Amino acid sequence: MKDMGFTVWFTGLSGSGKTTIAELLQEQLIRRGLKVELLDGDVVRQNLSKGLGFSKEDRDTNIRRIGFVCGLLTRNGVVAIGAAISPYKAIRDENRRQIGNFVEVYMSCPLEVLAERDVKGLYRKALAGELKNFTGVSDPYEPPENPEVVCETDKETPEECLRKILTKLEEMGYIAPDRRDYTPEEEKKIEERLRALGYL
């Protein structure tokens, strides 16, 4: 396995499941004995980025701050999980370059499904023009072009999304396979991938 830590970066619109899956991933990685820190976008805004607004410049600053902390954690052998809308591709790519060990997870979900899920009614207000600078409606969201993992949260369960991410982390050599969770066919595929990468 790789000696350094790594960052798993969740991106996607509000309500797409970033925090839910990030928390499941954190629990699973801790269970496997790893040191893990979760930086959730909403929590970061209340602390590290308190006072920032929702202009493009402020959004970029917020995502750079999360990326900076993820980078510090990663180079000190910690698994950093970033879960923030992070709407702009350029800033996500900037974080990828600076962090190095970076796994992008795109939480994909159609707008109409997100609006149905939204208990606060924010999408309804944004679509009606009552809420300004709302990402995906009145503000742009740039989907990743080549994420390591795509979770279609309108079709896949949280458990299926988690399995996808863990499988990719194993294939990339960041974590050891947990053989209790896989079929023989899945084990063979992961072992072949690890051998091709020189980890076995």
MOCORWO-V851293 format. One line per field, one symbol per residue. phi: phi as a letter, one per 20 degrees, with the letter a starting at -180 (. if undefined). burial: + if it has 16 or more other C-alpha atoms within 10 Angstrom, else -. Layout:
phi = ???
burial = ???
This chain:
phi = .ffefbdddecrfgneogfgfffffggfffgeneeccddegfffffcfdfofecfgfffffgfffffffgfffgfdndedddcbglfdggfffffgffeneccedeeeafgffffffffemffgfffenecelefncdcfcdffecffcddefeddfgfffffgfffffffenecffeffecfgffgfffffffffenec
burial = ----+++++++++++++++-+++-++--+----+-++++++--++---+---------+++++++++-+++-+++-++++++++++++--++--++--+-+++++++++-+--++------++--+-------++++---+-++---++++++----+--++--+++++++++++++---------+--++-++------
